[in-house]
Amino acid sequence: MGGSIYSVRYQAFLKRLRQAREEANLTQVEVAKKLNQPQSYVSRCESGERRVDVVELTDFAMIYKKPLDFFVNFQFEPESSSDTPH
């Protein structure tokens, strides 16, 4: 299991993070104000430049009115090799 922010799973998470903000009809500036952070913080989180921890994710989820599993409940095709550990 890789820890890279560029992993397929993390990229899927980032897509969901942006999607949640867009579905909430909020701009990065509006979210940043609610978090008492600069707009660049939201941008760096959404781009993967800054890793989002579970406490921060909870804050985003509350603002976007989404359950936590919205951000991490995604399906992937099985690996082509059956002996790959998961």
C-alpha positions as CSV (number, residue, x, y, z in Angstrom):
1,M,0.0,0.0,0.0
2,G,1.7,3.2,-1.1
3,G,1.5,6.4,0.8
4,S,1.9,8.7,-2.1
5,I,-0.4,11.6,-2.5
6,Y,-0.4,10.7,-6.2
7,S,-2.0,7.3,-5.6
8,V,-5.1,6.4,-7.4
9,R,-7.1,6.3,-4.2
10,Y,-5.9,9.7,-3.1
11,Q,-6.6,11.2,-6.5
12,A,-10.2,9.8,-6.2
13,F,-10.4,11.4,-2.7
14,L,-9.3,14.8,-4.1
15,K,-11.9,14.5,-6.9
16,R,-14.6,13.9,-4.2
17,L,-13.3,16.8,-2.1
18,R,-13.7,19.3,-5.1
19,Q,-17.0,17.7,-6.1
20,A,-18.5,18.2,-2.6
21,R,-17.5,21.9,-2.6
22,E,-19.1,22.4,-6.0
23,E,-22.3,20.5,-5.0
24,A,-22.5,22.8,-2.0
25,N,-22.3,25.8,-4.4
26,L,-19.4,27.2,-2.5
27,T,-16.2,28.9,-3.8
28,Q,-12.8,28.2,-2.3
29,V,-12.9,31.7,-0.8
30,E,-16.2,31.0,0.9
31,V,-14.9,27.7,2.3
32,A,-11.7,29.3,3.5
33,K,-13.6,32.0,5.4
34,K,-15.7,29.3,7.1
35,L,-12.4,27.5,8.1
36,N,-10.7,30.7,9.1
37,Q,-8.0,29.9,6.6
38,P,-6.7,31.6,3.4
39,Q,-8.1,30.6,0.1
40,S,-4.7,29.1,-0.8
41,Y,-5.3,26.5,2.0
42,V,-8.4,25.1,0.3
43,S,-6.6,25.2,-3.1
44,R,-3.6,23.3,-1.8
45,C,-5.9,20.7,-0.1
46,E,-7.9,20.2,-3.3
47,S,-4.9,20.0,-5.5
48,G,-3.1,17.4,-3.3
49,E,-0.3,19.8,-2.6
50,R,-1.3,19.6,1.1
51,R,-2.5,16.3,2.7
52,V,-5.9,16.5,4.4
53,D,-6.0,14.8,7.8
54,V,-9.1,13.3,9.4
55,V,-9.9,16.3,11.6
56,E,-9.7,18.6,8.6
57,L,-11.8,16.3,6.5
58,T,-14.4,16.4,9.2
59,D,-14.5,20.2,9.0
60,F,-14.9,20.0,5.2
61,A,-17.6,17.4,5.5
62,M,-19.6,19.6,8.0
63,I,-19.3,22.6,5.7
64,Y,-20.4,20.6,2.6
65,K,-23.1,18.7,4.6
66,K,-21.7,15.4,3.4
67,P,-21.1,12.2,5.4
68,L,-17.4,11.3,5.8
69,D,-17.8,8.1,3.7
70,F,-18.8,10.3,0.7
71,F,-15.1,11.2,0.5
72,V,-13.6,7.7,0.8
73,N,-16.3,5.3,-0.4
74,F,-15.2,4.5,-3.9
75,Q,-14.8,1.2,-5.9
76,F,-11.8,0.1,-7.8
77,E,-11.2,-2.6,-10.3
78,P,-9.2,-5.5,-8.8
79,E,-5.5,-5.6,-9.5
80,S,-4.6,-7.7,-12.5
81,S,-2.3,-9.8,-10.4
82,S,-4.1,-12.0,-7.9
83,D,-1.0,-12.2,-5.6
84,T,-0.9,-8.5,-4.9
85,P,-1.5,-7.8,-1.2
86,H,-4.3,-5.3,-0.5
